[in-house]
Amino acid sequence: MVEAHRLENLIRLGSWFSDPHSEWSKALHRRLPEAEQKNGWFTADQILFSVDAWARALSSEKLPHSPLLRSAQTCTTPRTVGLISAGNIPLVGLHDLLCLYLSGHNVLWKPATEDAVLPHLLLETFSNLDPGFSISLSNGKWTGLDALIATGSNNSSRYFEAYFGHLPRIIRKSRTSIALLTGDEQESDLLKLGEDVFRYFGLGCRNVTQLWIPHGFPLDRFFGAIAPFGNIINHRKYANNYDYQRAVFLLNRVPFLDNNFLLVRENDDAFSPVGVLHVWRYTDREEALQRASTLSESIQCWVGNPSSWALPVLPFGEAQKPSFDDFADGVNTLQFLSELC
């Protein structure tokens, strides 16, 4: 069973996130310019969106009702767990930290090099939240570990397996998300889908990088609905990626559609580069479901109308608003940590 004060502290953390006058919020706003300077993808808007999403997930209305928390426990004999986080979106390692805190383990944390500001703020925050929580940043030495949680690319996962294969571990690889369209969507649905595509500039595993559409679906409906997201092209790093991919397509004579801020091409690959969205056309829903069954190891989220599909589908616009129970890759981190006790 999770110690009551730990659960209470997470709700307290959620209240700090949601209160613009809290010391957390004041410290965060002081560091927003530095965070964006260190990583151009981490704009103030994207960071604050992530904080707001976590404030909702950790609210007193939601967190205590998490069914998976009831089966978790705080260890009486804590272990030392190494944590290697990705650096693609703001606060990307926070969920793992929260699980480690609830389980009572000690943490040796190695954030991504491109995530150079927010981890230090989180360390200070946990120190204020509960000084008894043992968490420190790794200097590159991994001695004394009892287990590992690591998130990275498919290439880095092979390194993690080779180096840490003797430890109990969760090693996450590259994943992405797909939107399932039936053709019956309202324009408001397609506008919300734009949020799933463009939030965090498309860099997260929960970002939609491929649309599955029925034959005959007019893509101009999608283009018209997402027009309000056109300002994304004013972001330098996104625009550089868009321009590069457009040049590659032109040089290689790849057919594509272009609305001046997003390139759309028909491609079976679920993964697409920044600035590009892939499309796959299906004949009927049975064909789509059969294809979906072959992609379980690559897909983080399915997005669409939940009543239309025999899949765990998130509503349009909700991909980047996970609850506490939405574990990456579908692996229950709390259960893994409880089994170390």
C-alpha positions as a Markdown table, in Angstrom:
| # | Residue | x | y | z |
|---|---|---|---|---|
| 1 | Met | 0.0 | 0.0 | 0.0 |
| 2 | Val | 1.2 | 3.5 | -0.8 |
| 3 | Glu | 2.0 | 5.6 | 2.2 |
| 4 | Ala | -0.7 | 8.2 | 2.7 |
| 5 | His | 1.6 | 11.1 | 3.0 |
| 6 | Arg | 3.1 | 10.4 | -0.4 |
| 7 | Leu | -0.2 | 10.5 | -2.1 |
| 8 | Glu | -1.0 | 13.7 | -0.3 |
| 9 | Asn | 2.2 | 15.2 | -1.4 |
| 10 | Leu | 1.5 | 14.5 | -5.1 |
| 11 | Ile | -1.9 | 16.2 | -4.7 |
| 12 | Arg | 0.0 | 19.1 | -3.1 |
| 13 | Leu | 2.4 | 19.1 | -6.1 |
| 14 | Gly | -0.6 | 19.3 | -8.4 |
| 15 | Ser | -1.9 | 22.3 | -6.5 |
| 16 | Trp | 1.5 | 24.0 | -6.9 |
| 17 | Phe | 1.3 | 23.4 | -10.6 |
| 18 | Ser | -2.2 | 24.9 | -10.9 |
| 19 | Asp | -1.6 | 27.9 | -8.7 |
| 20 | Pro | 0.1 | 30.8 | -10.6 |
| 21 | His | 1.1 | 32.4 | -7.2 |
| 22 | Ser | 2.8 | 29.3 | -5.8 |
| 23 | Glu | 6.6 | 29.4 | -5.2 |
| 24 | Trp | 6.8 | 26.6 | -7.9 |
| 25 | Ser | 5.1 | 28.8 | -10.5 |
| 26 | Lys | 7.3 | 31.8 | -9.6 |
| 27 | Ala | 10.4 | 29.7 | -9.9 |
| 28 | Leu | 9.2 | 28.2 | -13.2 |
| 29 | His | 8.5 | 31.5 | -14.8 |
| 30 | Arg | 11.9 | 32.8 | -13.8 |
| 31 | Arg | 13.5 | 29.9 | -15.6 |
| 32 | Leu | 11.3 | 29.8 | -18.7 |
| 33 | Pro | 13.7 | 32.0 | -20.8 |
| 34 | Glu | 16.7 | 29.9 | -19.9 |
| 35 | Ala | 14.8 | 26.6 | -20.7 |
| 36 | Glu | 14.0 | 27.9 | -24.1 |
| 37 | Gln | 17.5 | 29.2 | -24.7 |
| 38 | Lys | 19.0 | 25.8 | -23.8 |
| 39 | Asn | 16.4 | 23.9 | -26.0 |
| 40 | Gly | 14.5 | 25.8 | -28.7 |
| 41 | Trp | 11.7 | 23.3 | -28.7 |
| 42 | Phe | 10.9 | 24.1 | -25.1 |
| 43 | Thr | 8.9 | 27.3 | -25.6 |
| 44 | Ala | 7.1 | 28.9 | -22.7 |
| 45 | Asp | 3.8 | 27.8 | -24.3 |
| 46 | Gln | 4.8 | 24.2 | -24.5 |
| 47 | Ile | 6.2 | 24.0 | -21.0 |
| 48 | Leu | 3.1 | 25.7 | -19.4 |
| 49 | Phe | 0.9 | 23.3 | -21.3 |
| 50 | Ser | 2.7 | 20.3 | -19.9 |
| 51 | Val | 2.5 | 21.8 | -16.4 |
| 52 | Asp | -1.2 | 22.4 | -16.8 |
| 53 | Ala | -1.7 | 18.8 | -18.0 |
| 54 | Trp | 0.1 | 17.5 | -14.9 |
| 55 | Ala | -1.9 | 19.8 | -12.6 |
| 56 | Arg | -5.1 | 18.1 | -13.9 |
| 57 | Ala | -3.7 | 14.6 | -13.6 |
| 58 | Leu | -2.5 | 15.2 | -10.0 |
| 59 | Ser | -5.7 | 17.0 | -8.8 |
| 60 | Ser | -7.5 | 15.8 | -5.7 |
| 61 | Glu | -10.5 | 15.0 | -7.9 |
| 62 | Lys | -8.6 | 12.6 | -10.1 |
| 63 | Leu | -5.5 | 11.1 | -8.4 |
| 64 | Pro | -7.1 | 9.4 | -5.4 |
| 65 | His | -9.4 | 7.5 | -7.7 |
| 66 | Ser | -6.6 | 6.0 | -9.8 |
| 67 | Pro | -7.3 | 2.2 | -9.8 |
| 68 | Leu | -3.7 | 1.3 | -10.3 |
| 69 | Leu | -2.6 | 3.3 | -7.2 |
| 70 | Arg | -4.6 | 0.9 | -5.0 |
| 71 | Ser | -2.4 | -2.0 | -6.0 |
| 72 | Ala | 0.9 | -0.1 | -5.6 |
| 73 | Gln | 3.0 | -0.1 | -2.4 |
| 74 | Thr | 5.7 | 1.9 | -0.7 |
| 75 | Cys | 8.8 | -0.3 | 0.0 |
| 76 | Thr | 10.1 | -0.7 | 3.5 |
| 77 | Thr | 13.5 | -1.6 | 2.0 |
| 78 | Pro | 14.1 | 0.9 | -0.8 |
| 79 | Arg | 16.3 | 0.0 | -3.7 |
| 80 | Thr | 18.4 | 2.3 | -5.9 |
| 81 | Val | 16.8 | 2.8 | -9.3 |
| 82 | Gly | 18.6 | 4.4 | -12.3 |
| 83 | Leu | 16.4 | 6.7 | -14.4 |
| 84 | Ile | 17.4 | 7.7 | -17.9 |
| 85 | Ser | 14.9 | 10.2 | -19.4 |
| 86 | Ala | 14.4 | 11.3 | -23.0 |
| 87 | Gly | 14.5 | 15.0 | -23.8 |
| 88 | Asn | 11.9 | 15.4 | -26.5 |
| 89 | Ile | 9.1 | 17.2 | -24.6 |
| 90 | Pro | 9.0 | 19.2 | -21.3 |
| 91 | Leu | 8.7 | 17.3 | -18.0 |
| 92 | Val | 9.0 | 14.0 | -20.0 |
| 93 | Gly | 10.5 | 12.2 | -17.0 |
| 94 | Leu | 8.1 | 13.4 | -14.4 |
| 95 | His | 5.8 | 10.4 | -14.4 |
| 96 | Asp | 8.6 | 8.0 | -13.7 |
| 97 | Leu | 9.8 | 10.3 | -10.8 |
| 98 | Leu | 6.3 | 10.3 | -9.3 |
| 99 | Cys | 6.1 | 6.5 | -9.5 |
| 100 | Leu | 9.6 | 6.2 | -7.9 |
| 101 | Tyr | 8.5 | 8.6 | -5.1 |
| 102 | Leu | 5.3 | 6.7 | -4.4 |
| 103 | Ser | 7.3 | 3.4 | -4.3 |
| 104 | Gly | 9.8 | 4.8 | -1.9 |
| 105 | His | 12.9 | 3.9 | -3.9 |
| 106 | Asn | 16.1 | 6.0 | -4.2 |
| 107 | Val | 16.7 | 7.6 | -7.6 |
| 108 | Leu | 19.8 | 8.2 | -9.6 |
| 109 | Trp | 18.6 | 10.3 | -12.5 |
| 110 | Lys | 20.2 | 11.1 | -15.9 |
| 111 | Pro | 18.1 | 13.5 | -17.9 |
| 112 | Ala | 18.8 | 14.1 | -21.6 |
| 113 | Thr | 21.5 | 16.6 | -22.3 |
| 114 | Glu | 19.0 | 18.8 | -24.2 |
| 115 | Asp | 16.9 | 19.0 | -21.1 |
| 116 | Ala | 19.2 | 21.1 | -19.0 |
| 117 | Val | 16.9 | 23.4 | -16.9 |
| 118 | Leu | 13.6 | 21.7 | -15.8 |
| 119 | Pro | 15.2 | 18.7 | -14.1 |
| 120 | His | 17.1 | 21.0 | -11.7 |
| 121 | Leu | 13.8 | 22.7 | -10.9 |
| 122 | Leu | 12.2 | 19.3 | -10.3 |
| 123 | Leu | 14.9 | 18.3 | -7.9 |
| 124 | Glu | 14.4 | 21.5 | -5.9 |
| 125 | Thr | 10.7 | 20.9 | -6.0 |
| 126 | Phe | 10.9 | 17.3 | -4.6 |
| 127 | Ser | 13.4 | 18.6 | -1.9 |
| 128 | Asn | 10.7 | 21.0 | -0.8 |
| 129 | Leu | 7.9 | 18.5 | -1.1 |
| 130 | Asp | 9.6 | 15.7 | 0.9 |
| 131 | Pro | 13.2 | 16.2 | 2.0 |
| 132 | Gly | 13.4 | 12.4 | 2.8 |
| 133 | Phe | 13.1 | 11.5 | -0.9 |
| 134 | Ser | 16.6 | 10.4 | -2.1 |
| 135 | Ile | 17.1 | 11.7 | -5.6 |
| 136 | Ser | 20.3 | 12.9 | -7.3 |
| 137 | Leu | 21.6 | 13.5 | -10.8 |
| 138 | Ser | 23.9 | 11.0 | -12.3 |
| 139 | Asn | 27.5 | 12.0 | -13.1 |
| 140 | Gly | 27.7 | 9.2 | -15.7 |
| 141 | Lys | 28.7 | 6.5 | -13.2 |
| 142 | Trp | 26.1 | 3.8 | -12.7 |
| 143 | Thr | 27.5 | 1.8 | -9.7 |
| 144 | Gly | 25.2 | 0.4 | -7.1 |
| 145 | Leu | 22.1 | 0.2 | -9.1 |
| 146 | Asp | 19.4 | -2.4 | -8.3 |
| 147 | Ala | 17.1 | -1.6 | -11.3 |
| 148 | Leu | 16.8 | 0.7 | -14.3 |
| 149 | Ile | 14.1 | 2.6 | -16.1 |
| 150 | Ala | 15.3 | 4.0 | -19.4 |
| 151 | Thr | 13.6 | 5.8 | -22.3 |
| 152 | Gly | 15.2 | 6.4 | -25.7 |
| 153 | Ser | 15.3 | 5.5 | -29.3 |
| 154 | Asn | 15.4 | 2.0 | -30.8 |
| 155 | Asn | 19.2 | 2.5 | -31.2 |
| 156 | Ser | 19.8 | 3.6 | -27.6 |
| 157 | Ser | 17.6 | 0.7 | -26.3 |
| 158 | Arg | 20.1 | -1.8 | -27.7 |
| 159 | Tyr | 22.9 | 0.0 | -25.7 |
| 160 | Phe | 20.8 | 0.0 | -22.6 |
| 161 | Glu | 20.1 | -3.7 | -23.0 |
| 162 | Ala | 23.8 | -4.5 | -23.5 |
| 163 | Tyr | 24.9 | -2.4 | -20.5 |
| 164 | Phe | 22.1 | -3.0 | -18.0 |
| 165 | Gly | 20.9 | -6.4 | -19.1 |
| 166 | His | 21.7 | -7.9 | -15.8 |
| 167 | Leu | 19.3 | -5.7 | -13.9 |
| 168 | Pro | 15.5 | -5.7 | -13.5 |
| 169 | Arg | 14.6 | -3.0 | -16.1 |
| 170 | Ile | 12.0 | -1.2 | -18.1 |
| 171 | Ile | 13.6 | -0.1 | -21.4 |
| 172 | Arg | 11.3 | 1.9 | -23.7 |
| 173 | Lys | 11.8 | 2.3 | -27.4 |
| 174 | Ser | 10.5 | 4.7 | -30.1 |
| 175 | Arg | 6.7 | 4.8 | -30.3 |
| 176 | Thr | 4.2 | 7.1 | -32.1 |
| 177 | Ser | 0.5 | 7.6 | -32.4 |
| 178 | Ile | -2.1 | 7.2 | -35.1 |
| 179 | Ala | -5.4 | 8.9 | -35.8 |
| 180 | Leu | -8.3 | 6.7 | -37.1 |
| 181 | Leu | -10.8 | 8.6 | -39.2 |
| 182 | Thr | -14.0 | 7.2 | -40.5 |
| 183 | Gly | -15.1 | 10.1 | -42.7 |
| 184 | Asp | -18.0 | 11.0 | -40.4 |
| 185 | Glu | -15.9 | 13.4 | -38.3 |
| 186 | Gln | -17.1 | 17.0 | -37.6 |
| 187 | Glu | -14.9 | 19.9 | -38.4 |
| 188 | Ser | -14.5 | 20.4 | -34.6 |
| 189 | Asp | -13.1 | 16.9 | -34.4 |
| 190 | Leu | -10.5 | 17.6 | -37.1 |
| 191 | Leu | -9.6 | 20.9 | -35.3 |
| 192 | Lys | -9.0 | 19.0 | -32.1 |
| 193 | Leu | -6.9 | 16.5 | -34.1 |
| 194 | Gly | -4.6 | 19.3 | -35.0 |
| 195 | Glu | -3.8 | 19.6 | -31.3 |
| 196 | Asp | -2.7 | 15.9 | -31.3 |
| 197 | Val | -0.5 | 16.5 | -34.4 |
| 198 | Phe | 1.1 | 19.9 | -33.5 |
| 199 | Arg | 1.4 | 20.0 | -29.7 |
| 200 | Tyr | 5.1 | 19.8 | -28.7 |
| 201 | Phe | 5.8 | 20.3 | -32.5 |
| 202 | Gly | 5.1 | 16.7 | -33.1 |
| 203 | Leu | 8.1 | 15.4 | -31.0 |
| 204 | Gly | 6.3 | 13.3 | -28.5 |
| 205 | Cys | 5.4 | 9.6 | -28.7 |
| 206 | Arg | 1.8 | 10.6 | -28.1 |
| 207 | Asn | 1.8 | 12.9 | -31.2 |
| 208 | Val | -0.2 | 11.7 | -34.2 |
| 209 | Thr | 2.2 | 11.2 | -37.1 |
| 210 | Gln | -0.1 | 9.2 | -39.4 |
| 211 | Leu | -3.7 | 9.4 | -40.4 |
| 212 | Trp | -5.7 | 6.3 | -41.4 |
| 213 | Ile | -8.5 | 7.4 | -43.7 |
| 214 | Pro | -11.0 | 5.6 | -45.8 |
| 215 | His | -10.6 | 5.7 | -49.6 |
| 216 | Gly | -12.3 | 8.8 | -50.9 |
| 217 | Phe | -11.7 | 10.9 | -47.8 |
| 218 | Pro | -11.0 | 14.5 | -49.0 |
| 219 | Leu | -7.9 | 15.7 | -47.3 |
| 220 | Asp | -8.9 | 19.3 | -48.0 |
| 221 | Arg | -11.4 | 18.9 | -45.1 |
| 222 | Phe | -8.5 | 18.2 | -42.8 |
| 223 | Phe | -6.4 | 21.1 | -44.2 |
| 224 | Gly | -9.2 | 23.5 | -43.7 |
| 225 | Ala | -9.9 | 22.4 | -40.1 |
| 226 | Ile | -6.2 | 22.8 | -39.0 |
| 227 | Ala | -5.7 | 26.2 | -40.5 |
| 228 | Pro | -5.6 | 27.8 | -37.0 |
| 229 | Phe | -2.4 | 26.0 | -36.3 |
| 230 | Gly | -0.6 | 27.8 | -39.2 |
| 231 | Asn | 1.5 | 30.0 | -36.8 |
| 232 | Ile | 3.6 | 27.0 | -36.0 |
| 233 | Ile | 5.6 | 27.8 | -39.1 |
| 234 | Asn | 6.9 | 30.9 | -37.4 |
| 235 | His | 8.9 | 28.7 | -35.0 |
| 236 | Arg | 12.4 | 28.6 | -36.4 |
| 237 | Lys | 13.3 | 25.0 | -35.6 |
| 238 | Tyr | 10.0 | 23.7 | -36.9 |
| 239 | Ala | 10.3 | 25.8 | -40.0 |
| 240 | Asn | 13.8 | 24.4 | -40.7 |
| 241 | Asn | 12.5 | 20.9 | -40.5 |
| 242 | Tyr | 9.6 | 21.7 | -42.7 |
| 243 | Asp | 11.8 | 23.4 | -45.3 |
| 244 | Tyr | 14.3 | 20.5 | -45.3 |
| 245 | Gln | 11.7 | 17.8 | -45.8 |
| 246 | Arg | 10.0 | 19.8 | -48.6 |
| 247 | Ala | 13.4 | 20.1 | -50.4 |
| 248 | Val | 14.0 | 16.4 | -50.0 |
| 249 | Phe | 10.5 | 15.6 | -51.4 |
| 250 | Leu | 11.0 | 17.9 | -54.4 |
| 251 | Leu | 14.5 | 16.6 | -55.2 |
| 252 | Asn | 13.3 | 13.0 | -55.0 |
| 253 | Arg | 10.0 | 13.8 | -56.9 |
| 254 | Val | 8.0 | 12.4 | -54.0 |
| 255 | Pro | 4.3 | 13.3 | -54.3 |
| 256 | Phe | 3.0 | 15.4 | -51.4 |
| 257 | Leu | 0.4 | 17.9 | -50.4 |
| 258 | Asp | 1.4 | 21.2 | -48.8 |
| 259 | Asn | -0.5 | 23.9 | -46.9 |
| 260 | Asn | 2.6 | 26.0 | -46.2 |
| 261 | Phe | 3.1 | 24.6 | -42.7 |
| 262 | Leu | 2.5 | 20.9 | -43.0 |
| 263 | Leu | 3.6 | 18.3 | -45.6 |
| 264 | Val | 1.2 | 15.4 | -46.1 |
| 265 | Arg | 2.2 | 12.3 | -48.1 |
| 266 | Glu | 0.8 | 8.8 | -48.5 |
| 267 | Asn | 3.2 | 6.5 | -46.7 |
| 268 | Asp | 2.7 | 3.2 | -44.9 |
| 269 | Asp | 5.2 | 4.1 | -42.2 |
| 270 | Ala | 3.5 | 5.2 | -38.9 |
| 271 | Phe | 6.5 | 7.3 | -38.0 |
| 272 | Ser | 7.0 | 10.7 | -39.8 |
| 273 | Pro | 9.6 | 13.5 | -39.5 |
| 274 | Val | 8.8 | 16.8 | -37.9 |
| 275 | Gly | 6.8 | 18.9 | -40.4 |
| 276 | Val | 5.4 | 15.8 | -42.1 |
| 277 | Leu | 2.2 | 13.8 | -41.6 |
| 278 | His | 1.8 | 10.4 | -43.2 |
| 279 | Val | -1.5 | 9.1 | -44.6 |
| 280 | Trp | -2.6 | 5.5 | -45.1 |
| 281 | Arg | -5.9 | 4.7 | -46.8 |
| 282 | Tyr | -8.0 | 1.7 | -45.9 |
| 283 | Thr | -10.9 | -0.1 | -47.7 |
| 284 | Asp | -13.0 | -1.0 | -44.7 |
| 285 | Arg | -12.6 | -0.9 | -40.9 |
| 286 | Glu | -11.8 | -4.6 | -40.7 |
| 287 | Glu | -8.7 | -4.0 | -42.9 |
| 288 | Ala | -7.8 | -1.1 | -40.5 |
| 289 | Leu | -8.2 | -3.3 | -37.4 |
| 290 | Gln | -6.2 | -6.1 | -38.9 |
| 291 | Arg | -3.3 | -3.7 | -39.6 |
| 292 | Ala | -3.6 | -2.2 | -36.2 |
| 293 | Ser | -3.1 | -5.7 | -34.6 |
| 294 | Thr | 0.4 | -5.9 | -36.2 |
| 295 | Leu | 1.6 | -2.5 | -34.8 |
| 296 | Ser | 1.1 | -3.0 | -31.0 |
| 297 | Glu | 4.9 | -2.6 | -30.4 |
| 298 | Ser | 5.1 | 0.7 | -32.1 |
| 299 | Ile | 1.9 | 2.6 | -31.2 |
| 300 | Gln | 1.6 | 4.7 | -28.0 |
| 301 | Cys | -2.0 | 6.0 | -28.6 |
| 302 | Trp | -4.9 | 5.5 | -31.0 |
| 303 | Val | -6.9 | 8.7 | -31.5 |
| 304 | Gly | -10.4 | 9.0 | -33.0 |
| 305 | Asn | -14.0 | 8.5 | -32.1 |
| 306 | Pro | -14.0 | 5.8 | -29.3 |
| 307 | Ser | -17.4 | 4.5 | -30.3 |
| 308 | Ser | -16.3 | 3.8 | -33.8 |
| 309 | Trp | -13.4 | 1.4 | -33.1 |
| 310 | Ala | -12.8 | -1.9 | -31.2 |
| 311 | Leu | -9.6 | -0.4 | -29.9 |
| 312 | Pro | -8.6 | 1.7 | -26.8 |
| 313 | Val | -9.1 | 5.0 | -28.7 |
| 314 | Leu | -8.6 | 8.4 | -27.2 |
| 315 | Pro | -11.0 | 11.2 | -28.2 |
| 316 | Phe | -9.6 | 13.8 | -30.6 |
| 317 | Gly | -7.6 | 16.4 | -28.8 |
| 318 | Glu | -6.8 | 14.3 | -25.7 |
| 319 | Ala | -3.6 | 12.6 | -26.7 |
| 320 | Gln | -1.4 | 15.0 | -24.8 |
| 321 | Lys | -3.5 | 15.0 | -21.7 |
| 322 | Pro | -2.7 | 11.6 | -20.1 |
| 323 | Ser | -4.0 | 10.6 | -16.7 |
| 324 | Phe | -1.7 | 9.2 | -14.0 |
| 325 | Asp | -2.7 | 5.7 | -15.1 |
| 326 | Asp | -1.5 | 6.2 | -18.7 |
| 327 | Phe | 1.8 | 4.4 | -18.4 |
| 328 | Ala | 4.3 | 4.7 | -21.3 |
| 329 | Asp | 4.3 | 1.7 | -23.6 |
| 330 | Gly | 1.5 | 0.2 | -21.5 |
| 331 | Val | 4.0 | -1.1 | -18.9 |
| 332 | Asn | 2.8 | -0.5 | -15.3 |
| 333 | Thr | 5.8 | 1.3 | -13.8 |
| 334 | Leu | 4.3 | 1.1 | -10.3 |
| 335 | Gln | 3.9 | -2.7 | -10.4 |
| 336 | Phe | 7.5 | -3.0 | -11.7 |
| 337 | Leu | 8.8 | -0.9 | -8.8 |
| 338 | Ser | 6.6 | -2.8 | -6.2 |
| 339 | Glu | 8.1 | -6.1 | -7.3 |
| 340 | Leu | 11.6 | -4.7 | -6.4 |
| 341 | Cys | 10.5 | -4.5 | -2.7 |
